[in-house]
Amino acid sequence: MSANARKDILTANDADHKRFRKALSHAFSAKGLQAQEPIVTGYVDKLIGRLREFAEAGVPADMVKWYSLTTFDLIGDLAFGEPFGGLDSSQCHHLVATVFDFLKVGPFLRGMEHYPLLFKAILAFLPTSFMGARKKQVEHVKMIVQKRLDSTAAHRRGDFMDSMIRHHGDKGELSKEELEANANVLFIAGSETTATLLSGVTYWLLRTPEALDKATQEVRSVFASEADMTFSEITLQLPYMLACLNEAFRLYPPVPGGLQRQMETLRQISGYNIPGLTKVSVHQSAAYLSPLNFHQPGQFIPERWLPEAKDEPASPFFSDKRDVVQPFSVGPRDCIGRNLAYAEMRMVLARVLWNFDLELCEESRDWKNQKIFSFWEKHPLMCKLALRRDI
């Protein structure tokens, strides 16, 4: 997904990956997360305000759309210092719209790396809109990066781009091309994946009334006011809601395929000798839905993530292999934005459950039946919202 031929934090070799991670470390530190909380809260306030309009009008809302507008506005602000204005306009910015077309090209681009001659021939038959979408996205990211480099004041925002720019040209740390490539990754990985998980957990909660009731009651009993919902308090006081998020990661991982690693030398995995320079991965959806790893794998059961399920041998979920679920990957290449992603998801879901009674519209009952490209091709998730009656 690089903005150019340069490698990014996802695809770089170990040495370059270390440089890129160092350049971003400040923005994703505990101090950085604390500084970002007011920004996140502000966009969640906007989301709740827009959803209130649907509730008051008695009109169903497409939660996929509104989660996407929220996360793209947020990543636009945190990564580039420029929100896309989606929550205000109710419309996707043209750059956001290109992302969905570009993601469909992802599998093709990966194939082109391995079979360039074959895929060059196929290229002529691809819709021009797909490759055009990628070009537009790349050019827009380059423009934003240049704008930030030209602005002295913007270097002190403390956002993701600021963190990288501090390393630009410093003892060869990050070149301009590397800034562009990593900005592009942050844009997609920091928005689409979060919106996907929020859509998935909302769907599964609405298809599982007992879980929805438990999660809603937990949020409303713990917090008397939305003003009390801080990152730290939501993290400490909502264990069942966290279990719901983890179960949604299992049933609907934002990246349903594998997160690849390249073997540098010959290694043995599961009894097989894997040659050096081979890319390997665990297919997330296959692993997460396997009865070898989970009891009742096709069911949304947040209880499997609670301490009693892990600690009590009598629990039917005691033998679940919960460590199999690694949506952020593991080890030195795990997702640097994991803590921010969890904080965003917790904040959004808690605020939605605190404010609204939700009901799934009939046309979205089979929402989970979707195609997979690099990510899920999400359908509209139509929900009826009603303002809670007890406040």
C-alpha distance (Angstrom), angle and dihedral (degrees) to the residues before:
residue distance angle dihedral
M1 . . .
S2 3.79 . .
A3 3.78 118.7 .
N4 3.80 88.7 -130.7
A5 3.78 140.4 -2.9
R6 3.79 91.9 -66.2
K7 3.79 118.0 103.2
D8 3.78 119.8 -110.1
I9 3.80 134.3 -155.0
L10 3.82 90.2 -78.6
T11 3.80 99.1 49.1
A12 3.82 105.4 26.3
N13 3.78 125.4 114.1
D14 3.80 117.1 -104.3
A15 3.81 95.9 -90.4
D16 3.81 94.7 49.5
H17 3.79 91.9 41.5
K18 3.79 88.6 56.9
R19 3.82 90.8 52.4
F20 3.79 92.8 49.0
R21 3.79 93.3 47.0
K22 3.80 91.1 50.2
A23 3.80 90.2 51.9
L24 3.81 90.9 54.1
S25 3.79 98.7 37.5
H26 3.81 96.4 95.8
A27 3.80 94.3 53.3
F28 3.81 91.7 51.2
S29 3.80 97.5 41.7
A30 3.80 123.5 109.9
K31 3.80 88.5 -100.5
G32 3.79 90.4 50.2
L33 3.81 91.6 49.9
Q34 3.79 90.4 51.3
A35 3.81 90.5 52.2
Q36 3.81 91.2 49.6
E37 3.81 95.7 51.4
P38 3.85 96.3 87.6
I39 3.81 90.0 50.5
V40 3.81 92.3 50.5
T41 3.80 91.3 45.9
G42 3.79 91.1 51.3
Y43 3.79 93.2 55.9
V44 3.80 92.3 44.4
D45 3.82 87.5 52.9
K46 3.81 88.0 55.0
L47 3.80 92.2 48.4
I48 3.80 92.5 51.5
G49 3.80 90.1 47.9
R50 3.80 92.3 53.1
L51 3.82 92.6 45.9
R52 3.81 89.4 51.0
E53 3.79 87.7 61.4
F54 3.81 89.9 58.9
A55 3.80 92.1 46.2
E56 3.80 93.0 50.2
A57 3.80 92.2 46.7
G58 3.80 93.0 46.3
V59 3.81 90.4 -127.5
P60 3.85 122.0 138.2
A61 3.81 116.6 -112.0
D62 3.79 127.9 -143.3
M63 3.80 100.4 -127.8
V64 3.81 92.8 -168.3
K65 3.79 89.3 60.1
W66 3.80 95.6 46.2
Y67 3.79 95.2 44.9
S68 3.81 88.8 49.5
L69 3.80 93.4 49.0
T70 3.80 89.0 50.4
T71 3.79 97.8 48.7
F72 3.81 94.2 43.2
D73 3.81 91.7 49.2
L74 3.77 88.7 48.7
I75 3.80 96.3 48.4
G76 3.80 89.7 44.9
D77 3.79 88.5 58.3
L78 3.81 98.2 39.8
A79 3.80 97.0 41.5
F80 3.80 103.3 32.2
G81 3.78 106.8 13.5
E82 3.81 88.1 -119.8
P83 3.82 120.2 99.5
F84 3.79 113.4 -152.1
G85 3.81 94.0 -131.4
G86 3.79 94.7 -127.2
L87 3.80 96.1 136.7
D88 3.80 90.6 51.8
S89 3.80 97.3 44.6
S90 3.83 98.5 32.7
Q91 3.81 85.9 -133.3
C92 3.80 134.9 105.3
H93 3.80 114.2 -110.7
H94 3.81 109.9 -117.6
L95 3.81 90.3 -110.4
V96 3.80 90.7 54.6
A97 3.79 90.5 49.4
T98 3.81 90.7 55.1
V99 3.80 91.6 56.1
F100 3.78 93.4 69.4
D101 3.80 92.1 51.3
F102 3.79 91.2 44.9
L103 3.80 93.2 52.1
K104 3.79 89.8 59.1
V105 3.80 88.7 59.9
G106 3.81 92.4 54.2
P107 3.83 97.7 91.6
F108 3.81 89.8 46.3
L109 3.80 92.4 52.2
R110 3.80 91.3 50.1
G111 3.79 90.2 51.6
M112 3.79 90.4 48.8
E113 3.82 90.1 59.9
H114 3.80 90.9 61.3
Y115 3.82 102.1 33.1
P116 3.82 105.3 28.4
L117 3.81 97.8 163.3
L118 3.80 94.7 48.6
F119 3.78 94.0 45.7
K120 3.79 92.9 44.8
A121 3.81 86.9 61.6
I122 3.81 91.4 47.6
L123 3.81 91.1 48.9
A124 3.80 90.9 78.4
F125 3.81 89.9 63.5
L126 3.81 97.0 49.9
P127 3.81 116.1 105.0
T128 3.79 106.9 -98.5
S129 3.81 88.8 -133.9
F130 3.82 90.3 69.0
M131 3.78 97.1 55.9
G132 3.79 90.3 35.4
A133 3.79 88.9 56.6
R134 3.78 90.6 54.9
K135 3.80 91.9 49.2
K136 3.82 92.6 49.7
Q137 3.77 91.4 49.1
V138 3.80 92.8 49.1
E139 3.81 93.2 48.4
H140 3.80 93.4 47.9
V141 3.80 92.1 50.9
K142 3.81 90.1 49.5
M143 3.80 90.0 51.5
I144 3.81 92.1 51.1
V145 3.80 92.6 48.2
Q146 3.81 91.5 50.4
K147 3.80 90.7 48.1
R148 3.80 90.5 53.7
L149 3.80 92.4 47.1
D150 3.80 89.6 52.7
S151 3.81 94.1 49.3
T152 3.79 115.0 79.7
A153 3.81 92.8 -173.7
A154 3.80 92.3 53.8
H155 3.80 90.2 59.4
R156 3.81 89.5 74.9
R157 3.82 99.3 54.5
G158 3.81 93.7 100.5
D159 3.82 92.0 -136.1
F160 3.82 129.6 130.4
M161 3.79 94.8 -83.6
D162 3.78 91.5 47.8
S163 3.80 89.6 53.4
M164 3.82 91.4 53.5
I165 3.81 95.5 41.8
R166 3.80 89.5 57.1
H167 3.81 85.7 66.4
H168 3.80 96.1 42.2
G169 3.79 110.9 118.4
D170 3.79 91.4 -7.0
K171 3.82 106.5 134.8
G172 3.77 89.3 -34.6
E173 3.79 93.7 -56.9
L174 3.83 103.7 141.1
S175 3.77 127.4 1.5
K176 3.79 121.8 -150.6
E177 3.81 90.0 -104.7
E178 3.80 90.1 53.4
L179 3.80 90.4 49.9
E180 3.81 88.9 54.0
A181 3.79 94.7 46.5
N182 3.80 94.0 49.5
A183 3.80 93.4 43.2
N184 3.79 88.1 56.5
V185 3.81 91.9 52.0
L186 3.80 92.3 48.3
F187 3.78 90.2 50.5
I188 3.80 94.4 55.6
A189 3.81 101.6 31.1
G190 3.80 92.8 44.9
S191 3.79 96.3 52.5
E192 3.79 117.2 22.3
T193 3.80 95.2 47.9
T194 3.81 94.2 50.5
A195 3.80 92.7 47.5
T196 3.80 89.6 48.8
L197 3.79 94.3 53.5
L198 3.81 92.4 45.9
S199 3.80 89.5 51.4
G200 3.79 91.1 48.1
V201 3.79 96.5 48.8
T202 3.81 90.8 46.8
Y203 3.81 91.3 52.4
W204 3.79 94.9 47.2
L205 3.80 92.9 46.1
L206 3.80 90.6 51.9
R207 3.81 90.3 48.8
T208 3.83 90.2 49.6
P209 3.83 107.4 52.4
E210 3.82 95.4 -177.6
A211 3.80 91.5 56.2
L212 3.81 91.6 44.7
D213 3.81 90.9 52.5
K214 3.81 92.5 48.9
A215 3.79 94.4 47.8
T216 3.81 93.0 45.3
Q217 3.79 93.8 48.1
E218 3.79 91.4 47.5
V219 3.81 92.5 54.4
R220 3.80 95.2 43.4
S221 3.80 95.5 45.1
V222 3.80 93.9 49.1
F223 3.81 99.3 45.1
A224 3.79 122.8 49.8
S225 3.80 91.1 -179.2
E226 3.80 137.4 25.1
A227 3.80 87.5 -128.4
D228 3.81 88.0 69.6
M229 3.81 92.1 59.2
T230 3.78 102.8 101.1
F231 3.79 126.4 155.7
S232 3.80 91.4 -104.5
E233 3.81 96.7 46.2
I234 3.80 94.2 46.6
T235 3.80 89.6 49.5
L236 3.79 93.4 49.8
Q237 3.79 102.0 39.8
L238 3.81 109.5 37.4
P239 3.83 108.0 66.1
Y240 3.80 95.0 150.0
M241 3.80 93.0 51.5
L242 3.81 88.8 50.7
A243 3.81 88.5 52.0
C244 3.82 88.0 53.7
L245 3.80 91.1 52.6
N246 3.80 91.8 48.6
E247 3.80 91.4 49.1
A248 3.81 89.5 50.2
F249 3.81 89.0 52.3
R250 3.81 87.3 54.8
L251 3.81 97.4 48.3
Y252 3.80 98.3 33.4
P253 3.82 110.5 22.7
P254 3.82 110.3 -174.2
V255 3.80 89.2 -131.8
P256 3.81 100.9 41.1
G257 3.80 95.7 -179.0
G258 3.78 127.8 59.0
L259 3.80 130.5 -58.2
Q260 3.78 100.5 -135.1
R261 3.80 129.9 -135.6
Q262 3.79 124.1 -174.8
M263 3.79 119.1 -131.0
E264 3.80 108.6 -133.3
T265 3.82 94.3 -166.2
L266 3.80 138.4 13.3
R267 3.82 109.8 -64.1
Q268 3.78 135.6 172.4
I269 3.81 116.8 -126.3
S270 3.81 121.9 178.9
G271 3.77 89.9 -17.8
Y272 3.81 95.1 -50.8
N273 3.80 124.0 114.9
I274 3.80 106.9 -128.8
P275 3.84 115.3 -161.4
G276 3.78 120.7 -129.9
L277 3.83 118.6 -89.1
T278 3.83 90.2 30.1
K279 3.80 115.8 136.3
V280 3.80 112.9 -134.1
S281 3.78 134.0 -177.6
V282 3.79 144.2 161.4
H283 3.80 112.9 -117.0
Q284 3.78 101.2 -123.7
S285 3.80 101.5 -153.2
A286 3.81 92.7 45.9
A287 3.80 92.6 50.0
Y288 3.80 95.0 43.5
L289 3.82 94.5 49.7
S290 3.80 96.6 44.1
P291 3.84 117.2 116.5
L292 3.80 85.3 -144.4
N293 3.80 87.4 70.6
F294 3.81 106.1 29.0
H295 3.80 140.2 33.9
Q296 3.81 110.4 -124.3
P297 3.82 90.0 0.8
G298 3.81 96.4 -176.5
Q299 3.80 94.6 55.2
F300 3.81 127.4 89.2
I301 3.81 101.3 -124.7
P302 3.83 112.5 156.4
E303 3.81 90.0 -179.2
R304 3.81 89.4 78.6
W305 3.83 87.4 73.2
L306 3.82 97.1 51.7
P307 3.83 121.4 102.8
E308 3.81 93.7 -111.6
A309 3.81 91.3 58.4
K310 3.79 90.7 50.7
D311 3.81 96.7 43.8
E312 3.81 105.1 34.8
P313 3.84 114.8 78.4
A314 3.81 90.2 -158.3
S315 3.81 91.2 63.3
P316 3.82 113.4 104.3
F317 3.81 86.6 -135.3
F318 3.80 96.5 50.9
S319 3.81 92.3 104.4
D320 3.81 95.5 45.6
K321 3.80 110.3 128.3
R322 3.78 96.0 -131.1
D323 3.80 92.9 169.1
V324 3.80 87.7 68.8
V325 3.81 88.7 74.9
Q326 3.80 105.1 84.9
P327 3.82 107.2 150.5
F328 3.81 90.6 162.0
S329 3.82 93.4 46.8
V330 3.82 121.2 -123.6
G331 3.77 140.5 -106.3
P332 3.81 127.9 27.1
R333 3.81 91.4 -23.6
D334 3.77 98.4 50.9
C335 3.80 116.2 132.3
I336 3.79 109.9 -73.2
G337 3.81 89.9 -153.5
R338 3.81 96.5 55.6
N339 3.82 96.7 112.6
L340 3.80 93.1 46.8
A341 3.81 91.4 47.8
Y342 3.80 92.3 52.1
A343 3.80 91.2 46.3
E344 3.82 91.5 51.6
M345 3.80 94.0 46.3
R346 3.79 93.6 47.2
M347 3.79 92.3 47.9
V348 3.81 95.3 47.9
L349 3.81 96.1 44.3
A350 3.81 94.0 44.5
R351 3.80 92.5 50.4
V352 3.83 92.8 46.8
L353 3.82 92.4 49.8
W354 3.81 91.7 44.5
N355 3.81 93.5 52.9
F356 3.79 106.0 34.6
D357 3.77 145.7 44.3
L358 3.79 104.9 -142.3
E359 3.79 133.3 -156.1
L360 3.79 128.1 -175.9
C361 3.80 115.2 -122.2
E362 3.79 116.0 -125.7
E363 3.82 93.7 -115.9
S364 3.82 90.1 61.2
R365 3.81 99.2 49.4
D366 3.81 91.5 104.7
W367 3.81 94.1 40.3
K368 3.80 93.0 129.6
N369 3.81 92.1 68.8
Q370 3.80 97.7 94.7
K371 3.78 140.9 143.4
I372 3.78 120.2 -110.6
F373 3.79 124.2 -138.3
S374 3.81 114.4 152.6
F375 3.81 84.6 -41.5
W376 3.80 134.9 8.5
E377 3.79 118.2 -67.5
K378 3.78 94.5 -131.0
H379 3.80 122.1 -151.5
P380 3.81 121.8 -149.3
L381 3.81 110.6 -75.2
M382 3.79 102.6 -146.1
C383 3.80 115.1 -160.4
K384 3.78 135.7 172.5
L385 3.79 112.3 -132.0
A386 3.79 127.0 -160.3
L387 3.78 125.8 -177.8
R388 3.80 109.9 -113.2
R389 3.78 110.5 -100.2
D390 3.80 101.2 -143.3
I391 3.81 98.8 71.8
